[in-house]
Every structure is written in structure tokens, then in C-alpha cells.
């Protein structure tokens, strides 16, 4: 039933010549995993651009090569080392709970790693691990060269600060409450499509988020069907991260010396 509703919304969008804009972000990239080539193959087969969120300190040479050989992948930054710094019992967070200069120093260091590894394929866009970021860090992001931010949920503003674009993710096919590492269970077609349909009237790109490691076959099957529809229907428009964040058109200021790479 949800697939019929999706087709109806896309048909209406095509008729109105206002296609739904969507994009794809895959997190926790860095250490090689058998499912990462599968992800890139899916992107190539369905011709859907994917922004791979790379953890700088986890980046391996083979993953760097796989990304370089992909026509669909662009690179954004997924924190620094994906380490939790929250106190016991608090929600997990890497980019918070510590001295801002130390956090920004790590991010700037990580940005340098990715710039060196990927060149122009890297976009200075931050996707915080666990989608959490201490809001006190926001003013520092532009100073350290970031032009974009991606978390989860409907955004408050397309630009939380001048020169800093925000493009979020909204559709997650994994049931995190019942999933275990290496076995990321599917929420089900109805629930996953409900997330997408809930955003169909929102004035922002619809973000689909995946974590390639350990997805079940049910998740892969769903993604294949979803991307087949979204990549071929005239009522949908797949956008690449460089288009959404317009990184090339934003002036990047150098990081101040107090927040330099260390």
C-alpha cells in the first residue's frame, strides 16, 4: 500500500513539474567491509549519487581506492575518529562534552586527511557521528573551512549560519532498537516509506541514510526497489551532495591559528 502512495505522490509531483528532491548519505565509511563495494555497486547500477561520510582516522587505502573508482560517490566528513565522549548514561556524542578548541582541532586535522586523500571529490561538509553536535561549535565550523552540515530530522533553517548550508537525512530503514552489530534489522517497508512520505511536503531535500556494514538482505532489497523508482520516475530528482551544498560557490576562510591542525 505504501508503494502505491509513493507512486501517487511522484505522479502528482511530475504532473506539477515539481519533482521531489532526494539524496543519499552512507555513514561510518573508512574500514573496509564486504558490504561497501555492494553499496557502490548499487549506486552505480541505479545511477544514484551517494555521499559517503568518511571517518578520517579510520580511512584505509582500499576504501580510498574504491571511492576514487566510483562515478557516483562524493566524500563528506564523519567526525574524526567516531569515539564517544559522553558521560555514562548520556546519549553518545563525539563532537561535544569537551573543550571546543580541542574538538575543532581534531575536525580540522581530519579535514586535512580527507582533502589529501580525495582532493576535489571531498566536500568540506560535516556529518557528526550519531548526528549530534554541540551547538556551541557551530560558529567555529565556518572558521575551520566547513561549508555544510548534515544531521537528522527536519531542519530549522537551510543555513544555521551565513555560509553554512544544512541538508539533513530523514529516512532510515534500520530498526536500531532491535538491531545488533552485524545484523541491522529492517524497520519494514511500511515504516520506511512512511518516513519518506512524511517529508514529501517539506521544503527541503529528502535524505536517505544508510550504514552499509551489516545490513540484512531485506534492507538491501528495499533500497534497490526504492532507488529503482526514485531514479527513473519523472516525479523524483536524485541530487548529488556537491549540488546540494554548493561547496564550490562558498568562500572558505582559513582556520585561525588557535584552531589549527595539531
N, C-alpha and C positions, 0 to 999 in steps of 0.2 A: 504493500500500500504506500509506503514512504517513497519508493522509487517512482510511483505514479505521480505523487505530489511534486517530486523534484522535476520530473519531465514537464508537468503543467506550469511550474514557475519558470522553467527555462524557456518553454514555448512562449509564455507571455512576455518574458524579457526580450526574446528575439523579435516578437511582433512589435514591441515598443522601441526596438533598436537601442535598448539599454541593457546590454549583456551583464550578467553577474561577473564581477571580477573576483578571481580566486588566486591563491598562491600556496606553495608547499614548502614547509620547513622541516628538516630532519635534524634531530639533536644528538648529542653525545658522540660525535664523529671524532676519530683520532686513532684509536687502537683498531687494528684490522679485525674484521669479523666476517664470517661467510655470508651474512645477510647484507653486507654493504654493497658488494657487486650486484646482488639481486635488486637492491634499491635503485642503483644507477641503471640497470637494465630496464627496469620498469619505467623510469623516467624517459629513457631513450625510446622505448617501444611505443609509449603513449604520447611522446613528444610534449612532456610536461616539465617545465623548468623546476629545479629543486634547489633551495638554498640550504646547503649543508652547514650546520652550526658546529664548528670545529673547536675542540678543547686544545688550546695551544700546547700545553705541556704534555699532552698525550699523543700528539701528532707523530705518526710513524711514516717511514719513507714509502711503504707500499700504498698506504692510503693517499699520500700526496700524489703518487703516480696515477692511482685510479681516478682521482678527481681531475687531474690535468688531462686525462684521456677522455673525459666525459664532455659531450657537447651541451649538456643540459644543466650542469652543476655550477653554481656560484658559491662563494665561501663567505660566511659571516663568523663572528667570534662568539664562542660559548664560554664566557668567563675566562679563567686562567688555568686552573688545574681541577676544577669540579670537586672541590673539597668543602665539606660542611663546616661552618664556623659558628653555628647557632648553639646557644646553651642547651643543656639537656632538657628535653621535653618541648622545646620550641620548634616551629617549622624550619625545615632545612634552608639554609642560605649560605652562599659563598660571598656575595657582594654586599656585605653588611656586618654589623656587630664588631667592627674593628676600626682602627684609625683610617680615616678616608684617604690620607696620603699613601698609606701602605696598600690599600685596595687599588687605588688608581695607578700606583707604581706597577703593580702586578699586571693590571689590564694593559697598560702602555707597553710593558715588556712583551706580553702575549701578542699584542697587535703587531709589534715588530717581527715576531716569529712568523706570523701568518703573511705579512707583507713580503718577507723574504722568500717564503715558500711558494706563494701563489701569485705575486705580482698584481697585475690589474684584475685578475679574477677575484681577488679579495676585496670585499666591501667593508669599510670601517663602520660596521653595524654590530651592536651588542645584543645578544640573546642571553640573558642571565640564566645560569643554571637554576632549576626549579622555578623559573620565571619570576624570581624575586630579586628586588634591588632596593637598597636603602635609598629613599628619596633624597636624602642629603647629598648623594653622589651625583644627582642629575646635573647640577651646574658645572661639575668638573668634566663631564663627558665631552662636551664640545671643546674644552680647553685641551683635552688629550687626543683630539682628532676624530672622534666619533661623529658620524652624521646621521645615525639611525639607531633606534631602539625597538626591540621586539619582545613583548611579554605575552601574556594570555588574557583573554576576555575582551569585551567591547571597550575600545579606548575612549578616554575622555576628550582627547583632542588629537588631531593629526600631527601636531607639533607641540610637545610639552614645553619646549624652549625654542627660541628662534634658531633655525639652522639644524634642529634635531627632529627628524621625522620619526613618527611611531607607526608601525604596522604590526598588528598582533596576530595571534593564532586563536582559533575558536573551536575547531573540530578535532577531537582526539578519539580515535577508535579503540583505545586501550582502556580496559577496566582496571584501574590502578588499585582499587580497594581489594580485589580478589586475586590480583596477579602476583606472581613471584618472579625473581630474576631468572631470565632464560625461558620464561613462559608467560608472555604478556598477553593475557586473555582479551578476547574481543568483547566490546560492550553490546554488540548485536547491531544488525542493520537498522532497525527502527530507531534505536537510541543515537547511533552515529549520525544518521540522516536528520534526526530531529535537531541536533546541534547545528547542522548546516542550514536547515530550513529556518531556524530561529534567527539566523543572521541575514537571511535573504533580503530583508527590507532595510538593513542597516546601511548607513552611508560610509562604508569602508570596505576594503578588500577582505574577503573571507579566507582566513588562514587555516590550512590543514596541517596538523602537527603529527609527526611520527618519530619513533625512536627505533631505528632499524633492528637493533640487537634483540633477538629472541621473540619476534612477532610470530603468532600462531598462523597456521595456514588460512584460518578463517579471516584474519585481518588482511593478509596478502590478497585473498580472493576479493574481499570488499574493495580494497584500494584499486585493484586492477579494473573492476567494474566501474567504480566511481570515476577514475581518470579517463576511462574509455568514453564515458558520457561527456564529462566536462571538457575534454579536449576536442570533441567532434561536434558538439551541439552549438549552433549559432547563438544561443542564448547564454553562453559562457565564454569567458575570456581568461585564459591562463596567462598570468603575468610573472615575469622574472624579477628577482629581487632588485637588480640594478634599475629597472623601470620604476619600481615602487618607491625606492628610497632616493632615486635621483642623485646618487652619490657623486657623480661627476660634475654636477652643477653647483655643489655647495663648497664654499671656500673652507679649507681646513687650516685652522691655526695651529702652530707648533705648540707642543706641551711646555708649560713653564718648567723652569729648572728644578723646582721643588717637587715636581711630579714626574721627573724624568726616569727613563728606564734604568733599572739597577740590577 
